């Protein structure tokens, strides 16, 4: 997992080229006027989704992980709570959609940490890194505009 801000990529000079490219693309091409939806950067190798999402209470969501794609999640407007775990996805799988949609949901692990992402913050999740996006902060239900870039692991 890598955490940073799209306006300060100089603080994370070790980002792999494709990840840095995806963040720069979002910074230069996506804003509050970009319609919600999916957009290709390089077909299924690298694409992104723009969403306006309502946050939820942390206990209302199940953590997720991926196998084929890594996530680059960028908050465009608002704040987002992001629960993470540094443990492998070893808890009970609740919904396995890895084969068709590259996502599986698991029971919340016993160890979970909440991060708060501000506007222009990004977080990178590599395959098997457990994360629970769209969590409310201080139990306040608001909306967040965000982008999730999907990069195929074998494209890096």
N, C-alpha and C positions, 0 to 999 in steps of 0.2 A: 504494500500500500504506500502510495506517495501522495503527500498533501502539499498544495501550493496555491498560488494566486496567478491568474492569467496575465496580470500586469507586471509581474515580477518573476518571469521565467529565468532570469539571471541567477536567482537563488537556488535553482534546481538544474544546474548545467549538465548533470549526468542523465537527464531524461533521454531514453532511446529516441532516435530521430523521428520515427513514425508517431510516437506519442506527442512529441513536441510539435510536429507538423499538424496533428489533429487539433491541439489546443490553439495554435496560431490561426488555423482555419476558422475555428469558432469565434475567436476574438475579432477577426477581420470581417466575418460574413454573417454573423447571427446577432440579432438584437431584439428589442421588445416588439418590433413590427414583423418579425419572421413568423409566418403561420405555423401552428402546431402541426407536426407530422414527421415523416421519415425523409431523410435526404442522403443521397449517396455521395461519398467523396471518391471512393474507388470500388464501386459495386458492393458485393458482400464482404470484401476484404476490410473496408473501412466505411462506416456509415454512421449517421447520428439521428437522434430523435429529439425534437423540441416538444416540451410539454408544459402545461400549466396544471399543477397538481395540488390537491388539498393534502395538507399534512395530517397525520393520524397519531393517536396516542401510541407510545412505544409498545404497550402490551397488546395492541390490536394487529400487529404485523408479525410476520415470521421472517427470519433471516433468509438470505438467498446466497447462492454461489453459482459460478459458471465454470465450464470446462474448456470451451473452444475459443471464447472471446474474452478480452479484458475490457473493463469499463473505464471510461474517463468521464466522470460526472462533474458538470460545471453548473454552478448556481449563477443564473443571470440576474434575477431579481428576488429579493427576500432573503430569508434565512431558512436553513434546513438542518434538522437534527439527523445525524447519521450514526446509528449504532453499529459498532464493529466488534469483531472478535479476532484475536490473534491465534486462536486455536483452529485446527483443521475442522472441516465440516463432519464431525464424527457423531453428532447427535442424530436422532431419528429423522429420517427423510419423510416429510409430510406430503410432498407433491413433486414427483420427479418428471420434469419435462426436458431433461438434458438432451435426449435424442432429437426432439423436434424443435425446441426453442432455446436450447442452451441455458436452461435455468432450472434450479431445484430449490425448493423451500424446505427448511429444516426447523426442528424445535429450537427455541432460543437456548444457546449454551449457557452454562452457569456463570461464565465470565463474559461480560459485555461492557463496552465502553462507549459513551456518547460523545461524539464530536459535533461541534456547531460550525457549519459552513456559512459564510457570509457571501454577499454578492461578489462575483468574480473569483471566488475560491473554486478550486478543483480538487478532486481526489481520484486517484487511479487505483482500481482493484484488479489484481492479477487473478487468473483462474485459481479456484479453490479458496480465495479469500472471502470469508463470511462477512456480509454486510446487510444492514437493514435500513434502507433509505426512507425518506419522507416521514421522519419522526417529528412530532411537535416538540417545541421548546417551552419548558415550564408549563406544560399542558395547554398551551395556547394553540388553537387550531387556526391556521392561516393558509395562504396559498404561496407557492413558490414557482417561479418560472425557471426551468432548467433544461440542460442539454445532457443527453447521455450518448457518448461516442462509443461505438463498438468496434474493436480492432481484432481481427482474427489473429490468434496466437502465432500461426505459421506465416503471417504477413510481416511480423516484426523482423 
